């Protein structure tokens, strides 16, 4: 029985990146031997055990055989005769197919160290094509390691997988898991560029894929191309270290521009309404969490109004606040404003420009929230008002508070 550290821990240690946990492969052991040594079995599909002290995972060396379409269609085989090289051969990328022995010796049968130095994402073997999730995983690694490129033969294999319909077998939960993780990487645009290059984006997110080649008014968007703009917005969301909800909202904010009638291009009249409908379709397809969905809908609908908010008077600002349900959900309103800043700064030449609308509207909300609605309600009731009229009195008090502070707010 012999144990090796494998995969991401080896890769990240060689890159000088933080290593938060270790995965181990055990060669020459049986499940009974593992439990006898105190390891706790946790694997459902194949033997995986938790170390009784470190709580790190130890998996028995295994091989796998494709038996059906999709990523569920595998039969795994483990026995003491399966070698470390056999186990590493089933992994996705060469940079993830390295191991270290207890004495620190590197085991690298498939050239991972060389590809790591050359910054190349390359598949280990033709078995890569048997699991469509690997397309998403590779795209996610491209987002993590923004200066890596995909080996031409690997990209060609991914295209073949897409053409063979393997991507169509992916289940919603797994697609969302990989997309959400990729959105949270340092260079999310790289994930979408890889998916687009192998034609997987058109299958998974046609609403996003169709944005490339769609023109925008150059006076507002020097980058002109809508797809290019979206990638800049996503990378700005990473630069500003935003949450997943904000990054997903950035992804969906301009989807409606892909369906703008050709005769009115490069203008995009009513694209906000179309964007909301398309965001809902994406969320239904991939079972996107409610909090991501709700913020994305608000941002898609209101981002243009936020950008123009410097032109709005106090009453119009209050209406915007109400449409965003900001009185009840101020934290979501703050996230919406951050997504709008990503949109504004995700343009060529605007990356370092200040976005005063965010501070202005946040201050306006703070002024509205500072109004003592209970006191206003009591005073209104004393004047004989009731029901809707009391609500209108509270709204008017908030408008007056915003108006009083509006002149001091940045435009």
N, C-alpha and C positions, 0 to 999 in steps of 0.2 A: 504494500500500500504506500502510495506516494502522492503528495499534494502539491499543486502549483497555483500561484496567483495568475489569473488570466484576464484578457480583455481590456476593459477601459482603465483599470488601475495601472496596468503596465504601460498602456499608451500615454495616459496623462502624466505619469511619472517621468517618462522620456521627454515629454513636451515641457516639463517644468510647471505643470498645472497642478492645482490642489487635488489630492486623492482623498475622498471622503469615506469610501468603503472599498472592500476587496471582495471579488468573486474568486472562488477556488474550484479547481477541477481535481478530482481524486481518481487516480489510476490504480488498478489492481485490487479493487475492493468490491464487496457485495453489500447490499442493503443491511443484511444481518450484522456484518462486521461494523458498519457505521453505528447502528443502534447499540451494539455491545460496547462501543467506545464512548457512549453517552450522547451521540448526536441525535437531534430531534428531527424526524421526518416531516417535511412540509410540502413536498412536490406532489402535484396532482397528476400531471402527465408523464413525469419521469422522476427518478429518485433525486431529490434535493433535500439537504439536511442543514440544520442550523447548529453551529458550534455551541456547546453548552456554556462556554464562558464569553467568547467574543461576540456571539450572536451573528457572525458572518455566515454567508451561505456557501455550502460545499455541495457541488453536483458531481455525481459519478460520470466519468467519461462516457460519451454516448455517440452513436451514429443515428442518422434518421433517413427515412425513405418516404418519398412522396407517394400518396395513395389517392388523393382527390384534389380538385381545384381549391384555390384559396389558401389561407394560412393555417387553417385547422387540419388540412388533409395530410397529416404526417404520422408515421409510426416510428417510435423511438426504440432503440436497442441499446441496452447496457449489459456488460458482463466484464469480468476482470481482464479479459483479453483485448478490450478496446484500448488502443494506445492514445497518448496525448495528441499525436499528429492526426489520428483519426478524428478526434474531437475538434481540434482546431480547424480541420478541413471543412466542417459544416458551418463555420461562422461566416458572417456577411462580407466584411472588408479585411484586407490584409493587415491594416493598422489595428484591427480588433482581434487578430488571430495570432497574438504573441503571448508567451507565458514566461514566468520566472520561477526557477527552482528556489528551494529554501536558502541556498548559498548565494543567490543573486544571479546565477547563470541565466542568460536570455535564451529562450527556445523560440526560434523564428523560422519555421520551415517554409513559409510562403512569402517572404520578402517584405514583411511589414515595416521593419526598421528602415529599409531603403525607401519605401513609399512615404514613410513619415518624414524623412529628411527632404524628399522631393515635393512634399505637400500634395500627394495624389491620393484620391479615393478610388480604390481598385477592388473589384470583387475577388474573392479567394478562388472560387471554382465555378463551373457551370451550374452547380446546385443553387447558386444565388437566384436563378430564374424560377425556382420552385416556390418561393415565398414572396408574394407581392408586397407585403409589409416592408420588405427590404428597400423598395423604391422610396418609400416615405422615410425610412430610417436614414438612408444615404442622403436624401435631401435635407434632413434635419442636421446631419453632421456637416453638410456644406454650410448651413446657417451658423453652426457653432464655430467651425474653422473657416472663417471667411476668405482666407487667402489660399485655401486648397482648391484644386480643380479635379474634375471627374475624368478618369482615364477614358480615352475614346472607345475602347472595347467594352468598357462597363456601360457607358451611355448607349452604345449600340444594343447591348443586351437588354437594357431597360426598355428601349423602344420596342424590341421584339416582344417583351413581356406585355407591354401595353397593347400592341397589335393582336396578341393572342387572347386578350380579354381577361388576363389575370387580375388587373386592377378592379374589374367589375365585381370580383368575388369578395372584395374587402367589406367588412362590416363597419357600421357607423361608429361604434364605440372606439374601434382601433384607429380609424382614420382621424377622429377628433383627438385622440390621445397623442398621436404623432404630430398633427398640425399644431395643436396647442403648445406642445413642447418646442416645436420649431419656431413658433412665434415668439417664444420667450428667450431665444438665443440672441447672441450679439449682432448677428447679421441676418435677420429674418428674410430679407429680400432674396438671399442666396437660395433659400429653400424653394421659393416660387420659381426662380430662374431655372433650377435643375428640373423641377416638375414640368415646367413648360418645355424645356429642351428635349425631354423624352416623350412629350405629348400626354403625360399623365394629368397635367393640370386641366386640359380640356375635358377629361373624363370626370375628374373629381370636383373641379370648381370652374365650370364653363363660364360662369358669371365674371370671374376674375380673368380668365384666359382671353376673353374677347375684348378686354380693355386695351391691349397693345394694338397700335395702329390707329386708335381713335384720337383725332386731334382736339386740342383745346385752344381757347383764345390766347395767343402768344403774349398779349399785354398783361395777362394775369398769370400765365404759366409759360415761362421761358423754355421749360423742358418740353412743352407742346404735347408729347405723347402721354395719354392717360395712364397707360401701364407703367411707364417710366416714373410718372408722378407717384403712383401708388407705392412703388418700391421705395422711393425716397421717403414717403410718409412712414412706411413701416420701419425703415432704418432710423428715422428720427424718433419714433416711439421707443426704440431700443436705446438710442443715445440718451433719452430723457428718463430711462429706467422705469418705464411705466408698467402697470399691471397687465395681466392677460386680458381683462375686460376692455381696457383702453386699446390694446393692440388689435383685438378682434374688431372693435369698433372702427379703427383705422382701416382695417382690411375691407370692411363693407361700406365705407362712407360714400364712395363714388360708383358703386356698381351700376347705377342707372345710366351712367354715361355710355355704357356699352350698348344700350338699346335706344340711343338718341336717333331719331329719323335723319337720314343722310341729308335731306334738303335743308335742315337748319344748322348743320355743323359749320363752324366749330362751337357754336353756342349750344348750351345743354339745358333748354327750357324744361322745367319740371322734372329734372333728373332726380331731385330729392325724393319725390313720391315713388318713382320707379325703384330707387335704391332701397327704400323701405320694403317694398314687395320682394325684391330679390334677396335681401338679407333674411327675410322670413323663410324663403325657399331653401336657402343654404342651411339655416338653423334646423329646419325640419328634416332635411336630408341627412345631416350628420349629428343630429341629437345634441346640439350645442346647449350648454347650460343656460338656465334662465337669466342669470345675471349678465352673461355676455350678450345674450339676445336682446335684452331690454335696453342696455346701453347702446348697442349698435343701432337699434331702431331710432333712438332719440338723436344720436349723432348724425345718422343718415338724413333724418328729417330736418334738423335744425342747424347744421353746420354753416350753411350760407347765411342764415339770420345772425348767427354769432359773429361771423366775419364782418357783417355790416352793422353790428350793434352800436358802433360809435356814432351812427347817424340817428339812432332811436331816442325818442324822448322818454320820460319816466314811465308814462302809461304803457308804451310799447315794450319797454324793458320788463315791466311787471307782467305783461302778457306772455312774454318769452319765458320768464321764470315759472309762470303757472303752467304753460304747455309742457315744460320739462319736469313738472311735479317737484320742483326744487325745494319748496317749503317743507314738504314731507320727507324729501330725500336729498338733503344738501350734499352728502358725500358723493352721490351719483352725479349731481350737477358739477361738482369739482372735477370728476373724471371726464365728463363730457367736454368741459372747457379745455382740459389737457389734451384730449383727442383732437380738438379743433386747433390747438397750437401746433400739434404734430402735422396736421394738414397744411396749415399756413406756412410752416417752416420747411415742409417737405417739397420745396420748389427750388429750382435752379437759381442760385444767387440770394435766396432768402433764408438759408440755413442758420445764419447767425443773427437774423433780424429779431428785434423784440416783438412780442405779441401782446399789446396793451389790452386787447379785448378780454383776455382771461382775467387780469387783475380788476378791470373795470366791472365786469359782470359778477365776479366773486364779491366785490365790495358792495355792489347793488343788492345782492342776496343777503349779505350780512346786515345791511341797513333794513331790509324788509323783515328779517328774522328778529331784529331788535325791537320791533314794534310790539307793545304789550297788547296782544289781541284780546286777552280777557278783559282788560280795562276798557278797550274800545267797545267790546261787546256789551259790557255793563252800561256804559254811557249811552250807547245806541238804544238799549232797552229802556233806559230811563226817559229817552225822548219818544218812546212809544213805537220804536221799530221792532220788527221780529222777522224770523226766517231768513229769506234771501236778502232782505234789506240790511240785516246785521252783517252778513257776509260781504255785501258791497261796501259797508262802512269800514270793515277791516281792510278790504282791498284798497280803498281810497286812502286810508291812513298809511299803508305801505307805499303807495305811489307818492304821497307827499314826503315821506321819509327819504325815498330814493331821489326825488326832485331836489330836496334840500341839500343832499350831498353830491348830486350829479356834477355840479360845476367843478368840484374838487377832484373828480375821478379822471384818470388818464384816458385819453381818446386814441 
